Amino acid sequence: MMHRAKKSLGQNFLKSQSALEKIAEAGELSPADTVLEIGPGLGALTERLLERAGKVIAVEKDRELFAMLSEKFAPQITANKLLLLEGDILDFDPAKYPETAEKYKIVANIPYNITGAILKKFLTAEKQPNRMVLLVQKEVADRIMARDGKESILSISVKAYGAPKIEGKIPAGSFSPAPKVDSAIIIIGNISRKFFTEKKIGEEAFWRLIRLSFAHKRKKLAGNLRGKDSDFPLIPKEFRDKRAEDLSLSDWTRFFHQKS
């Protein structure tokens, strides 16, 4: 019996074999790796991850798909090669599982309607993955890379915790059902909190500055920040006539340390 994709869960099943291979290869997996898959769906990517990784943890919210996957991968589950969990990935706590309490990677075709929430959850988690390979809307991938020369809270957030790059474009026709837009594979490597520790920047204070600075996109920094936060009473001269979207991560580092 064919499973009908549920729009409410953002289900678009990837059917392109070459795209599935490309995503799995981008994970740079070995038998020493534990990989977390978000929304395994029909299990096409899961099969490839099981071939490469030592352990796969797959979290599926759809009860019908969970039952189907439990049957399809019964031998791998019995062999403790696959840990299949039913639930919402936004409720998953990496610290609660021995397999993800240390090093792990995320490789997944994620529901596009929770892309931002997934990035925030895992990039800021106490137990961060050291690598993420995600299939996202191409527009979102372009925003992360700031291809139009304009930064955003999303792009700064990703770059503060890791090194993003786009691995390739996946046409809408590669999915069933086909979404209205093309997708892209984005890799976020070297995930850590080194930016904050090495630059001696307080994580909470930094994100407060970023949120205030982007509060009104068309306003210049002076308009967004003046009188709003006692931690940032003055704006460095070089940034006063700029908007938040004009500043790179290195600019924000200088801003944070050169308030005068």
FIPA-330198 format. One record per residue (C-alpha): residue number from 1; x, z, y. Coordinates in Angstrom, 2 decimals, m for minus. Each point is the difference from the previous one (the first is absolute). Layout:
{resi=NUM	c1=X	c3=Z	c2=Y} $
...
END
This chain:
{resi=1	c1=0.00	c3=0.00	c2=0.00} $
{resi=2	c1=1.40	c3=m1.07	c2=3.38} $
{resi=3	c1=0.44	c3=2.70	c2=2.61} $
{resi=4	c1=m1.66	c3=m0.82	c2=3.30} $
{resi=5	c1=2.23	c3=0.90	c2=2.95} $
{resi=6	c1=m1.42	c3=2.72	c2=2.21} $
{resi=7	c1=0.22	c3=m0.68	c2=3.70} $
{resi=8	c1=m0.42	c3=3.71	c2=0.79} $
{resi=9	c1=3.30	c3=0.70	c2=m1.80} $
{resi=10	c1=1.82	c3=m2.93	c2=1.58} $
{resi=11	c1=0.51	c3=m1.70	c2=m3.37} $
{resi=12	c1=1.72	c3=m3.40	c2=m0.01} $
{resi=13	c1=1.72	c3=m0.63	c2=m3.32} $
{resi=14	c1=3.28	c3=m1.91	c2=0.15} $
{resi=15	c1=m0.06	c3=m2.84	c2=m2.53} $
{resi=16	c1=3.16	c3=m1.93	c2=0.93} $
{resi=17	c1=2.58	c3=0.55	c2=m2.73} $
{resi=18	c1=2.89	c3=m0.94	c2=2.28} $
{resi=19	c1=m1.18	c3=2.44	c2=2.68} $
{resi=20	c1=m0.33	c3=2.79	c2=m2.56} $
{resi=21	c1=3.54	c3=m0.66	c2=m1.19} $
{resi=22	c1=1.31	c3=m0.05	c2=3.55} $
{resi=23	c1=m1.58	c3=3.38	c2=0.79} $
{resi=24	c1=1.33	c3=1.59	c2=m3.18} $
{resi=25	c1=3.49	c3=m1.39	c2=0.58} $
{resi=26	c1=m0.01	c3=1.29	c2=3.60} $
{resi=27	c1=m0.31	c3=3.53	c2=m1.38} $
{resi=28	c1=3.55	c3=m0.27	c2=m1.41} $
{resi=29	c1=m1.13	c3=2.12	c2=m2.92} $
{resi=30	c1=2.05	c3=1.26	c2=m2.92} $
{resi=31	c1=m0.71	c3=2.21	c2=m3.04} $
{resi=32	c1=1.20	c3=2.93	c2=2.12} $
{resi=33	c1=m2.81	c3=m0.50	c2=2.53} $
{resi=34	c1=m3.44	c3=1.52	c2=0.35} $
{resi=35	c1=m2.40	c3=m2.29	c2=1.85} $
{resi=36	c1=m3.34	c3=0.90	c2=1.55} $
{resi=37	c1=m2.63	c3=m2.76	c2=0.00} $
{resi=38	c1=m2.96	c3=0.30	c2=2.34} $
{resi=39	c1=m3.22	c3=m1.57	c2=m1.26} $
{resi=40	c1=1.18	c3=m1.77	c2=m3.18} $
{resi=41	c1=m3.29	c3=m1.89	c2=m0.21} $
{resi=42	c1=0.02	c3=m2.27	c2=m3.05} $
{resi=43	c1=3.55	c3=1.03	c2=m0.93} $
{resi=44	c1=1.81	c3=m3.30	c2=0.66} $
{resi=45	c1=2.72	c3=1.61	c2=2.12} $
{resi=46	c1=0.01	c3=3.10	c2=m2.20} $
{resi=47	c1=1.17	c3=m2.11	c2=m2.95} $
{resi=48	c1=3.01	c3=m1.21	c2=1.95} $
{resi=49	c1=0.84	c3=3.45	c2=1.29} $
{resi=50	c1=m0.09	c3=1.40	c2=m3.54} $
{resi=51	c1=2.50	c3=m2.66	c2=m1.07} $
{resi=52	c1=2.48	c3=1.10	c2=2.67} $
{resi=53	c1=m0.43	c3=3.71	c2=0.78} $
{resi=54	c1=0.58	c3=3.06	c2=m2.12} $
{resi=55	c1=m3.34	c3=1.54	c2=1.01} $
{resi=56	c1=m3.06	c3=m1.32	c2=1.83} $
{resi=57	c1=m2.58	c3=2.18	c2=1.70} $
{resi=58	c1=m3.13	c3=m1.97	c2=0.85} $
{resi=59	c1=m2.80	c3=1.45	c2=2.12} $
{resi=60	c1=m3.37	c3=m1.79	c2=m0.25} $
{resi=61	c1=m3.12	c3=1.04	c2=1.93} $
{resi=62	c1=m2.46	c3=m2.34	c2=m1.72} $
{resi=63	c1=m1.46	c3=1.81	c2=m3.01} $
{resi=64	c1=m0.79	c3=m3.23	c2=m1.88} $
{resi=65	c1=3.52	c3=m1.34	c2=0.49} $
{resi=66	c1=1.47	c3=3.35	c2=m0.99} $
{resi=67	c1=m1.89	c3=m0.17	c2=m3.31} $
{resi=68	c1=1.11	c3=m3.60	c2=m0.58} $
{resi=69	c1=3.64	c3=0.82	c2=0.80} $
{resi=70	c1=m0.10	c3=3.06	c2=m2.27} $
{resi=71	c1=m0.90	c3=m2.29	c2=m2.89} $
{resi=72	c1=2.28	c3=m2.88	c2=0.96} $
{resi=73	c1=3.09	c3=2.18	c2=0.34} $
{resi=74	c1=m0.79	c3=2.59	c2=m2.68} $
{resi=75	c1=3.34	c3=m0.52	c2=m1.81} $
{resi=76	c1=2.03	c3=0.45	c2=3.20} $
{resi=77	c1=m2.03	c3=3.08	c2=0.95} $
{resi=78	c1=0.55	c3=1.49	c2=m3.46} $
{resi=79	c1=3.72	c3=m0.73	c2=0.25} $
{resi=80	c1=0.11	c3=1.81	c2=3.37} $
{resi=81	c1=1.20	c3=m3.21	c2=1.64} $
{resi=82	c1=m3.10	c3=m0.17	c2=2.19} $
{resi=83	c1=m1.80	c3=2.86	c2=1.73} $
{resi=84	c1=m3.41	c3=m1.34	c2=1.00} $
{resi=85	c1=m1.91	c3=2.13	c2=2.49} $
{resi=86	c1=m3.57	c3=m0.39	c2=1.24} $
{resi=87	c1=m0.35	c3=0.86	c2=3.67} $
{resi=88	c1=0.61	c3=m0.84	c2=3.63} $
{resi=89	c1=3.63	c3=m0.75	c2=0.84} $
{resi=90	c1=m0.44	c3=1.84	c2=3.30} $
{resi=91	c1=m0.53	c3=3.19	c2=m2.02} $
{resi=92	c1=3.10	c3=m0.56	c2=m2.14} $
{resi=93	c1=2.76	c3=2.57	c2=0.53} $
{resi=94	c1=3.44	c3=m1.21	c2=m1.16} $
{resi=95	c1=1.31	c3=3.56	c2=m0.02} $
{resi=96	c1=m2.44	c3=0.96	c2=m2.77} $
{resi=97	c1=1.46	c3=m2.38	c2=m2.59} $
{resi=98	c1=3.48	c3=0.42	c2=m1.49} $
{resi=99	c1=0.41	c3=m3.79	c2=m0.07} $
{resi=100	c1=m0.47	c3=m0.32	c2=3.78} $
{resi=101	c1=1.38	c3=3.37	c2=1.08} $
{resi=102	c1=3.46	c3=m1.58	c2=0.19} $
{resi=103	c1=0.69	c3=m3.74	c2=0.40} $
{resi=104	c1=m2.73	c3=m2.59	c2=m0.35} $
{resi=105	c1=m1.02	c3=m3.42	c2=1.32} $
{resi=106	c1=m3.37	c3=m1.46	c2=0.97} $
{resi=107	c1=m0.85	c3=m3.56	c2=m1.02} $
{resi=108	c1=m3.59	c3=m1.07	c2=0.53} $
{resi=109	c1=m2.65	c3=m2.47	c2=1.12} $
{resi=110	c1=m1.79	c3=2.54	c2=2.18} $
{resi=111	c1=m3.58	c3=0.05	c2=1.36} $
{resi=112	c1=0.47	c3=m1.50	c2=3.44} $
{resi=113	c1=m2.59	c3=2.27	c2=1.62} $
{resi=114	c1=2.26	c3=3.04	c2=m0.50} $
{resi=115	c1=3.40	c3=m1.59	c2=0.68} $
{resi=116	c1=0.70	c3=2.19	c2=3.02} $
{resi=117	c1=m1.07	c3=3.17	c2=m1.79} $
{resi=118	c1=2.22	c3=m0.79	c2=m3.00} $
{resi=119	c1=3.05	c3=m0.67	c2=2.20} $
{resi=120	c1=m0.52	c3=3.20	c2=1.96} $
{resi=121	c1=m0.60	c3=2.11	c2=m3.10} $
{resi=122	c1=3.09	c3=m1.04	c2=m1.92} $
{resi=123	c1=2.47	c3=m0.60	c2=2.83} $
{resi=124	c1=m0.66	c3=3.49	c2=1.38} $
{resi=125	c1=m0.43	c3=1.73	c2=m3.39} $
{resi=126	c1=2.20	c3=2.93	c2=m0.92} $
{resi=127	c1=0.95	c3=m1.99	c2=m3.10} $
{resi=128	c1=0.52	c3=m3.51	c2=1.36} $
{resi=129	c1=0.52	c3=m3.06	c2=m2.19} $
{resi=130	c1=3.42	c3=m1.54	c2=0.49} $
{resi=131	c1=m1.44	c3=m3.53	c2=m0.04} $
{resi=132	c1=m3.42	c3=m1.55	c2=0.57} $
{resi=133	c1=m1.06	c3=m3.54	c2=m0.90} $
{resi=134	c1=m3.50	c3=m0.71	c2=1.25} $
{resi=135	c1=m2.24	c3=m3.02	c2=0.13} $
{resi=136	c1=m1.72	c3=0.17	c2=3.40} $
{resi=137	c1=m1.79	c3=m2.31	c2=2.40} $
{resi=138	c1=2.51	c3=m2.37	c2=1.58} $
{resi=139	c1=m1.14	c3=1.08	c2=3.45} $
{resi=140	c1=0.85	c3=3.62	c2=m0.84} $
{resi=141	c1=3.42	c3=m1.00	c2=m1.34} $
{resi=142	c1=0.67	c3=m1.92	c2=3.23} $
{resi=143	c1=m1.04	c3=3.04	c2=2.05} $
{resi=144	c1=2.37	c3=2.24	c2=m1.95} $
{resi=145	c1=2.85	c3=m2.42	c2=0.70} $
{resi=146	c1=m1.16	c3=m0.42	c2=3.65} $
{resi=147	c1=0.40	c3=m3.75	c2=m0.37} $
{resi=148	c1=m1.67	c3=m0.57	c2=3.37} $
{resi=149	c1=2.60	c3=2.22	c2=1.66} $
{resi=150	c1=m2.54	c3=2.77	c2=0.57} $
{resi=151	c1=0.39	c3=3.33	c2=m1.81} $
{resi=152	c1=m2.93	c3=2.20	c2=m1.06} $
{resi=153	c1=m0.50	c3=3.47	c2=m1.38} $
{resi=154	c1=m0.10	c3=m1.65	c2=m3.44} $
{resi=155	c1=3.31	c3=m1.87	c2=0.42} $
{resi=156	c1=1.82	c3=2.98	c2=1.52} $
{resi=157	c1=m1.37	c3=2.27	c2=m2.74} $
{resi=158	c1=1.29	c3=m2.21	c2=m2.81} $
{resi=159	c1=3.40	c3=m0.60	c2=1.63} $
{resi=160	c1=0.55	c3=3.72	c2=0.66} $
{resi=161	c1=m0.19	c3=0.73	c2=m3.73} $
{resi=162	c1=1.37	c3=m3.15	c2=m1.63} $
{resi=163	c1=1.25	c3=m3.57	c2=0.26} $
{resi=164	c1=m2.85	c3=m2.54	c2=m0.23} $
{resi=165	c1=0.26	c3=m3.67	c2=m0.83} $
{resi=166	c1=m2.46	c3=m2.71	c2=m1.03} $
{resi=167	c1=0.78	c3=m1.43	c2=m3.42} $
{resi=168	c1=m2.48	c3=m2.84	c2=m0.02} $
{resi=169	c1=m3.45	c3=m1.30	c2=0.87} $
{resi=170	c1=m2.83	c3=m0.06	c2=m2.56} $
{resi=171	c1=m2.84	c3=m2.47	c2=0.72} $
{resi=172	c1=m3.60	c3=1.25	c2=m0.09} $
{resi=173	c1=m0.73	c3=m2.31	c2=m2.95} $
{resi=174	c1=2.33	c3=2.10	c2=m2.18} $
{resi=175	c1=m2.73	c3=2.67	c2=m0.26} $
{resi=176	c1=m3.37	c3=0.37	c2=m1.64} $
{resi=177	c1=m2.14	c3=0.28	c2=2.01} $
{resi=178	c1=2.04	c3=m1.69	c2=2.73} $
{resi=179	c1=0.29	c3=2.06	c2=3.20} $
{resi=180	c1=m0.53	c3=m1.66	c2=3.38} $
{resi=181	c1=3.67	c3=0.30	c2=0.97} $
{resi=182	c1=3.40	c3=m0.58	c2=m1.57} $
{resi=183	c1=2.10	c3=2.91	c2=m1.23} $
{resi=184	c1=3.68	c3=0.88	c2=m0.03} $
{resi=185	c1=2.35	c3=2.09	c2=m2.11} $
{resi=186	c1=1.68	c3=2.62	c2=2.13} $
{resi=187	c1=2.92	c3=2.09	c2=m1.22} $
{resi=188	c1=0.86	c3=3.33	c2=1.61} $
{resi=189	c1=3.39	c3=1.10	c2=m1.25} $
{resi=190	c1=2.26	c3=3.01	c2=0.54} $
{resi=191	c1=m2.94	c3=2.30	c2=0.75} $
{resi=192	c1=1.08	c3=3.41	c2=1.26} $
{resi=193	c1=m0.02	c3=2.30	c2=3.03} $
{resi=194	c1=3.56	c3=m0.89	c2=1.00} $
{resi=195	c1=m1.13	c3=m1.37	c2=3.34} $
{resi=196	c1=m1.28	c3=3.43	c2=1.02} $
{resi=197	c1=2.87	c3=2.04	c2=m1.43} $
{resi=198	c1=2.84	c3=m2.27	c2=1.11} $
{resi=199	c1=m1.42	c3=m0.59	c2=3.48} $
{resi=200	c1=m0.95	c3=3.69	c2=0.31} $
{resi=201	c1=m3.58	c3=m0.84	c2=0.85} $
{resi=202	c1=m2.90	c3=2.30	c2=m0.80} $
{resi=203	c1=m2.46	c3=m1.92	c2=m2.16} $
{resi=204	c1=m3.16	c3=1.58	c2=1.42} $
{resi=205	c1=1.16	c3=m0.28	c2=3.64} $
{resi=206	c1=1.03	c3=m3.63	c2=m0.52} $
{resi=207	c1=m3.41	c3=m1.04	c2=m1.32} $
{resi=208	c1=m1.72	c3=1.85	c2=2.83} $
{resi=209	c1=2.05	c3=m2.05	c2=2.46} $
{resi=210	c1=m0.86	c3=m3.22	c2=m1.84} $
{resi=211	c1=m3.74	c3=0.73	c2=m0.16} $
{resi=212	c1=m0.18	c3=0.86	c2=3.70} $
{resi=213	c1=2.05	c3=m3.05	c2=0.97} $
{resi=214	c1=m2.28	c3=m2.39	c2=m1.92} $
{resi=215	c1=m3.24	c3=1.74	c2=1.07} $
{resi=216	c1=m0.93	c3=m2.84	c2=2.38} $
{resi=217	c1=1.75	c3=m3.18	c2=m1.10} $
{resi=218	c1=m0.10	c3=m1.82	c2=3.33} $
{resi=219	c1=1.21	c3=2.95	c2=2.06} $
{resi=220	c1=3.65	c3=0.46	c2=0.81} $
{resi=221	c1=1.77	c3=3.07	c2=m1.36} $
{resi=222	c1=m0.27	c3=1.77	c2=3.34} $
{resi=223	c1=m3.77	c3=m0.32	c2=m0.12} $
{resi=224	c1=m0.30	c3=1.24	c2=m3.58} $
{resi=225	c1=2.44	c3=2.90	c2=0.21} $
{resi=226	c1=0.02	c3=1.42	c2=3.51} $
{resi=227	c1=m1.49	c3=3.48	c2=m0.02} $
{resi=228	c1=m1.11	c3=m0.26	c2=m3.63} $
{resi=229	c1=2.68	c3=1.95	c2=m1.86} $
{resi=230	c1=2.32	c3=2.75	c2=1.17} $
{resi=231	c1=2.57	c3=m1.13	c2=m2.60} $
{resi=232	c1=0.36	c3=m3.37	c2=1.76} $
{resi=233	c1=m0.49	c3=0.68	c2=3.71} $
{resi=234	c1=2.38	c3=m2.74	c2=1.14} $
{resi=235	c1=0.57	c3=m3.54	c2=m1.16} $
{resi=236	c1=3.48	c3=m1.58	c2=m0.10} $
{resi=237	c1=0.31	c3=m2.48	c2=2.87} $
{resi=238	c1=0.71	c3=m2.97	c2=m2.28} $
{resi=239	c1=m3.41	c3=0.40	c2=m1.68} $
{resi=240	c1=m2.32	c3=0.87	c2=2.88} $
{resi=241	c1=m1.29	c3=m3.52	c2=0.57} $
{resi=242	c1=m0.31	c3=m0.82	c2=m3.69} $
{resi=243	c1=m2.89	c3=0.30	c2=m2.43} $
{resi=244	c1=0.35	c3=1.83	c2=m3.31} $
{resi=245	c1=m0.15	c3=m3.28	c2=m1.91} $
{resi=246	c1=3.18	c3=m1.17	c2=1.78} $
{resi=247	c1=2.19	c3=2.78	c2=m1.43} $
{resi=248	c1=1.91	c3=m0.28	c2=m3.28} $
{resi=249	c1=0.80	c3=2.94	c2=m2.26} $
{resi=250	c1=3.45	c3=0.29	c2=1.59} $
{resi=251	c1=m1.68	c3=0.05	c2=3.43} $
{resi=252	c1=m2.22	c3=2.88	c2=m1.11} $
{resi=253	c1=3.09	c3=1.85	c2=m1.21} $
{resi=254	c1=1.57	c3=m0.31	c2=3.46} $
{resi=255	c1=m3.29	c3=0.96	c2=1.62} $
{resi=256	c1=m0.23	c3=3.13	c2=m2.11} $
{resi=257	c1=3.52	c3=1.15	c2=0.85} $
{resi=258	c1=0.31	c3=m1.19	c2=3.61} $
{resi=259	c1=m3.10	c3=1.47	c2=1.64} $
{resi=260	c1=1.13	c3=0.42	c2=3.59} $
END
